[in-house]
Amino acid sequence: MDTAPLQDQQVQRDQQDQHDRRDTQSEDQGPGAGPRVGTEPVFRDAAEADVPALVALVESAYRGDASRAGWTTEADILDGQRTDPEGVRAVITTPGSRLLVAERDGALVACCQLEHRGDAAYFGMFAVRPGAQGGGLGRRVLAEAERLAHEEWGATEMHMTVISVRDELIAWYERRGYRRTGRMTPFPYGDERFGVPRRDDLRFELLIKELGRPD
């Protein structure tokens, strides 16, 4: 009996299994991605009492050498601050704006900003504590933000702006259903509230996702 066809089929199955595993690993690369660990996050709206902890969270995710422990660091392109207490407090207290926080075992591990803009919602100030990255937490936070924007505000689109040179981050959002628009806005050079640039080609690109449709 010729076993070659059976062997060929087994080789093909093994190759497909390896391909599927690579696809899954690639899909998980991004903020808060990797092996799923820890308890499920508990979501709530931030209060003014959370401001100091939220500033520390955002700074830890994006600035300085400590941020390099996570995936979201901007330390190679920006120095200085990422946010400040006034900016965080404004997100919490401004009408039509909310700051969603995620906690695990009572500890604040992630946050994001949502702002109601007519038929759209704006997503920003997205941060996952570097030590909590690696468990799919970023994906969970993004999904919850999209759910809230659609169900509570009736938003049909989610908008966000991402620094255009952050190709890996943009690719992560594209896998979540966001599309690049090519619409750019300048980085606020000279305004140190947004950081001190280490290069002269920074711009923000608008990404958009339609809400209420399967990914």
C-alpha positions in Angstrom: 0.0 0.0 0.0 1.3 3.4 -1.0 1.4 5.6 2.2 2.9 8.7 0.5 -0.5 10.4 0.0 -1.3 9.9 3.7 2.1 11.2 4.7 1.7 14.2 2.5 -1.7 15.0 4.1 -0.2 14.8 7.5 2.6 17.1 6.6 0.0 19.6 5.2 -2.0 19.4 8.4 1.2 20.0 10.5 2.1 23.0 8.3 -1.5 24.4 8.7 -1.3 24.0 12.5 1.9 25.9 12.6 0.5 28.6 10.3 -2.6 28.9 12.6 -0.5 29.3 15.7 1.6 32.0 14.1 -1.6 33.8 13.0 -2.8 33.7 16.6 0.4 34.9 18.0 0.6 37.7 15.5 -3.0 38.8 16.2 -2.2 39.1 19.9 0.9 41.3 19.5 0.0 44.8 20.7 -0.9 46.7 23.9 -1.7 44.3 26.7 -1.3 41.3 24.4 0.3 37.9 24.9 -0.4 34.9 27.2 -3.6 35.6 29.1 -2.9 35.9 32.8 -4.6 37.4 35.8 -8.3 37.8 36.7 -10.8 39.5 34.5 -10.7 43.3 34.7 -13.5 45.3 36.5 -14.4 48.5 34.7 -15.7 51.7 36.2 -15.6 55.5 35.5 -12.7 57.4 37.0 -13.2 59.9 39.8 -11.2 62.9 40.7 -9.6 61.0 43.5 -8.0 58.7 40.9 -6.1 61.6 39.2 -2.6 61.0 40.8 -2.8 57.2 40.1 -3.9 57.8 36.5 -1.2 60.2 35.7 1.4 57.7 37.1 -0.2 54.9 35.0 -0.1 56.9 31.8 3.5 58.1 32.3 4.6 54.5 33.2 3.2 53.2 29.9 4.7 55.7 27.6 7.7 57.7 29.0 11.1 56.9 30.4 13.1 53.7 30.6 10.6 52.0 32.9 8.0 52.2 30.0 10.3 49.9 27.9 9.1 47.0 30.0 5.9 47.2 28.1 4.8 47.3 24.4 3.4 50.9 24.3 6.5 52.9 25.1 7.1 56.1 23.2 10.5 56.6 24.9 12.4 56.4 21.5 10.4 59.3 20.0 9.4 61.5 22.9 10.8 62.7 26.1 9.0 64.8 28.8 5.5 64.2 30.0 2.7 62.3 28.4 0.0 64.0 30.5 -0.5 66.0 33.7 -3.1 66.2 36.5 -4.9 69.1 34.8 -5.3 67.1 31.6 -6.6 64.0 33.3 -9.0 65.9 35.6 -10.4 67.7 32.5 -11.2 64.3 30.9 -13.0 63.2 34.0 -15.0 66.4 34.6 -15.9 67.7 31.1 -19.5 67.0 30.0 -19.6 64.4 27.2 -16.3 62.9 28.3 -15.4 60.0 30.6 -12.2 58.2 31.7 -12.8 54.5 31.8 -10.5 52.6 34.2 -9.8 48.8 34.5 -8.9 47.3 37.9 -7.7 43.9 38.9 -7.8 42.8 42.5 -8.5 46.5 43.4 -5.4 47.8 41.6 -5.7 50.2 38.7 -4.1 48.5 35.6 -5.5 50.3 32.5 -7.5 53.3 31.4 -8.8 55.1 28.3 -10.6 58.3 27.4 -13.9 58.4 25.7 -15.4 61.7 24.3 -18.8 62.0 22.7 -18.6 63.8 19.3 -22.0 63.6 17.7 -22.4 60.3 15.8 -18.8 59.4 16.7 -16.8 58.8 19.9 -13.1 59.7 20.3 -10.8 57.2 22.0 -7.6 58.4 23.6 -5.4 58.3 26.7 -5.1 54.6 26.3 -2.7 53.1 28.8 -1.9 49.6 30.2 0.5 49.2 33.1 3.7 47.7 31.7 3.6 44.9 34.3 0.0 44.0 33.3 0.8 43.9 29.6 1.0 40.4 28.1 -2.5 39.2 28.9 -4.8 40.6 26.3 -5.9 43.4 28.6 -5.5 46.1 26.0 -7.9 44.3 23.7 -10.5 44.0 26.5 -10.3 47.7 27.3 -10.7 48.7 23.7 -13.7 46.3 23.3 -15.4 47.7 26.4 -14.8 51.3 25.2 -16.4 50.4 21.9 -19.4 48.8 23.6 -20.0 51.7 25.8 -19.7 54.3 23.0 -22.2 52.4 20.8 -24.7 51.3 23.4 -24.8 54.3 25.7 -24.1 57.1 23.3 -25.3 55.6 20.1 -22.0 56.3 18.4 -21.7 54.7 15.0 -17.9 55.3 14.7 -14.9 55.3 16.9 -12.2 57.8 16.1 -8.6 58.0 17.4 -5.4 59.7 16.4 -2.1 57.8 16.5 1.4 59.1 15.9 2.0 58.1 12.2 5.4 56.6 12.7 4.1 54.0 15.1 3.6 51.3 12.5 3.3 48.4 14.8 0.7 50.1 16.9 -1.3 51.2 13.9 -1.2 47.6 12.6 -2.5 46.4 16.0 -5.5 48.7 15.6 -6.0 47.6 12.0 -6.4 44.0 13.3 -9.1 45.4 15.6 -11.0 46.7 12.7 -9.7 50.3 12.4 -8.7 51.8 9.1 -6.2 54.4 8.2 -7.6 57.6 6.7 -4.5 59.4 5.6 -5.8 62.5 7.4 -3.0 64.0 9.3 -2.7 66.7 11.9 0.6 68.3 13.1 2.2 67.3 16.3 2.2 70.3 18.7 5.9 71.0 18.6 6.9 73.5 21.3 4.0 72.6 23.6 5.7 70.5 26.3 2.4 69.3 27.7 2.5 66.7 25.0 6.2 65.8 25.4 9.5 66.8 23.9 10.0 65.3 20.5 13.2 63.5 19.6 12.6 63.7 15.9 11.1 66.3 13.5 8.6 64.2 11.5 5.9 63.4 14.0 2.2 63.8 12.9 -1.0 62.3 14.1 -3.1 60.1 11.7 -6.8 59.7 12.2 -8.0 56.0 12.5 -11.7 55.2 12.2 -13.8 52.1 13.0 -17.5 51.5 12.4 -19.3 50.4 15.5 -22.1 47.9 15.8 -20.7 45.6 13.1 -19.0 42.3 13.6 -15.2 42.5 13.4 
